[in-house]
Amino acid sequence: SDVGCQGDRVVTEEEWLHKWEVGNIGFHKEQGHPLLQKYLDILLNGRSGLRIFFPLCGKAVEMKWLADMGHSVVGVEVSEQALKEFFGEHNLPYSEEPVPEIPGAKKFQSTSGNISLYCCSIYDLSSSIVGKFDGFWDRGALVAVNPRDRQRYVSLMINLMEKNSSYLLVTVSYDPNKHKGPPFYVPESEIKSLFG
């Protein structure tokens, strides 16, 4: 695929944590993403009470928005700071507990129970730990994972899908030789081959 010089680029977990520590989080949208509002009907498909997954969730405001609509939201994020900021900025009380299946991982759960956020590497998750999902909001995850990990990432997403799940994916289009990423350029042809 034509990803220019990005194919070998690797962003480490430490680099992502550093972005959160120094507030270099231009990828965070305070108002929520307009494309989720625009395509919400496709995600929900007339259904209520869905389980919706936010891969590499950061402190996405859409998690509270969907939970307030009666959906159950599960996210995963490597930055504990991001998850604590999410609960703090929305004045949501939460509990914190270890995840027995994943050494060092933590689960932050809203007291209301409808938002569960896992602090760990996304690759440590599996359907046996988090279950399966009716909907996915992938706003900055596929474009953030290292290009060499895309197949592994998509295999996990497919493993987490219920039979009739909806997957909303946002990518960015630009010349990959002019920007080293992230966000990385993922051509449509590659999306089709990854997700089948």
Secondary structure by P-SEA (a helix, b strand, c coil): ccccccccccccaaaaaaaaaacccccccccccaaaaaacccccccccccccccccccccaaaaaaaaabbbbbbccccaaaaaaaaaaacccbbbbbccccccbbbbbcccccbbbbccccccccccccccccccccccccccccccaaaaaaaaaaaacccbbbbbbbbbbccccccccccccccaaaaaaaac
